Amino acid sequence: MIVVLALLGVLVMAAQPLQELALRRAQEAALRQALREIRGAIDEHRSAVLQRRVAAGPGGTPYPPNLQSLVQGVPVLDAQGQPSSAQRLYLLRRLPRDPFADPALPAHESWGLRASTSPPDAPQPGADVFDVYSRSALAALDGSRYAQW
């Protein structure tokens, strides 16, 4: 009986690192998917502005003013170029959250934001949302930083 319990203890201790590795891989896959969804919605917003389906953002930028507008919808322009109160263009059903962020944060606050006027090596928020990134300081399993994905 003692030998069996000792063997079970060794197996559990051996399986724990594998479980942590599987959890990290799942979080990385969720981060990749979330970044793909948000960046795709930002690109769709830009395309809609360039096609004159929705109004340009602050200062004439084709990018959305914030992440919430991708979920809440953007007013569609009518034939005269005026925003319609009846029609909205919804680009996301819900805003995905950063899987490495504090779970207490709302989804829109879990991401780092880069404005179109900020340089790629020093992203800063601004009047629009050009890109998003993870605020996590952790390194990925491949050695890269999540914030650089």
Buried (B, 14 or more C-beta within 10 A) or exposed (E): EEEEEEEEEEEEEEEEEEEEEEEBEEBBEBBEEBBEBBEEBBEBBBEBBEEEBBBBBEEEBBBBBBBBBBBEBBBBBEEEEEEEEEBBBEBBEEBBBBBBBEEEEEBBBBBBBBBBEBEEEEBEBBBBBBBBBBBBEEEBEEEEEBBEB
